Amino acid sequence: MTLTEVTRANPPLVPPGTLIGRELRSGKIEKPVIGYGQAALAKKGEDYFLIKPDCQRIPGNPSTWFSVFAIFDGHNGISAAIFAKENLLSNVLSAIPKDASREEWLQKLPRALVAGFVKTDIEFQQKGETSGTTVTFVVIDGWTVTVASVGDSRCILDTQGGVVSLLTVDHRLEENVEERERVTASGGEVGRLNIFGGNEVEQLVSHPFSSSSFLQPKMFEDSISIMVLGCNLLCVFQVGPLRCWPGGLCLSRSIGDTDVGEFIVPVPHVKQVKLSDTGGRLIIASDGIWDALSSDAAAKACQGLPADLAARLVVKEALRSRGLKDDTTCLVVDIIPSVHPILPPTPRKQHNVLSSLFGKISNSTGKSPNKLFAVGAVEELFEEGSAMLAERLGKDFLVDRDSGLFRCAICQVDQPANDGLSINSGPFFSPSSKPWEGPFLCANCRKKKDAMEGKRPFQPTISI
């Protein structure tokens, strides 16, 4: 699958407050109906999902409801996926002030998602387990959709205009050049899996080597290395996707994976959009779906069907296309005007190569060709994909002026000011050091930040 990129200027982002003001002035404050369905086929049993359609920003106030849908694709075991499913939502919500208005809540949600992902990762690593998980985490409040993701699960948006848009960015090392550069700059190594053999080389090379020679590997067809150790020939086959070493993970971002290295970070790509009152459909799925189907093919497979049947048909189409090669999980979420029981079928536009989203996005910042404005059905509020916490947590911080305690921007624990550091702190005489600017991190979260940036190894405190 390939992606033809189109270079064009991105429209300006629209603050949530502006859109909420428009709703109030126009009287369009009625929330949509949320319909959803789920389907899955297990190969290894490491996929988990979360469906919470009736969360409340203010407990006991039904008018403040919002919905959460998520997929956790585990690897090297299931413990990280289960832990993230059970703890991520509460960690995200703890990073938003309890007294925030709806406008403030939506504005603070992207930063809270970053803090929640990192906090969940730190807490899981303290358990001393080595599994990991991808996460695609979707929050729906009214017509506003916020998606945070690490790994290679995906969320797409199918609008009534027939345009399919990608709301996530894949963090596969094979396809994401910026992530490969970040990993190597932080101290990781990127390469393919090496398979060693001796007999195969005799079929490829016939040459009298000196018995005392040692030669550097010579590449054959970009996948085979020939080494000579004394009189022995050693054939090295490089196979499979690019991986990060140590550990051999083919992703650059995840939750968990303590044994791989801190350059595999839990900092999510976050995108926030506002749908028009015509609604839309979200398809959230693990890579078992996306390795078999393009975004357009998945949307087309379930067009015009209710969400529960749609999810089953997407899984069925992926199985028909590729077979059951991996765990395959799909959530379909319909954001529907209250006057419509289901999303009505609409004629799909015929897209040429330049206007279709096929394959995997390979840009860690998410600055991919933006189709969200093609039909005027969606307004983009926010998008950021940087792995640097200093760029994701803003400048504000919470300090109790009476007690002198400050709140860590990640773990949300109040501590004395001398027990923490500004995220912008550096060497004392460094011109880039701005210790008076927030947010502030406690000592443990600051160590995690430095480790992710390759400054020092992070040794989590194992809780027993």
Secondary structure by P-SEA (a helix, b strand, c coil): cccccccccccbbbbaaaaaaaaaaacccbbbbbbbcccccccccccccccccccccccccccbbbbbbbccccccccaaaaaaaacaaaaaaaaccccccaaaaaaaaaaaaaaaaaaaaaaaaaaccccccccbbbbbcccbbbbbbccccbbbbbccccbbbbccccccccccaaaaaaaaaabbbbbcbbbbbcaaaaaccccccccccccccccccccbbbbbcccbbbbbbbbcccccccccccccccccccccccccccccbbbbbbbccccbbbbbbcccccccccaaaaaaacccccaaaaaaaaaaaaaaacccccbbbbbbbbbccccccccccccccccccccccccccccccccccccccccccccccccccccccccccccbbbbcccccccccccccccccccccccccccccccccccccccccccaaaaaaaaaaaccbbbbccccc
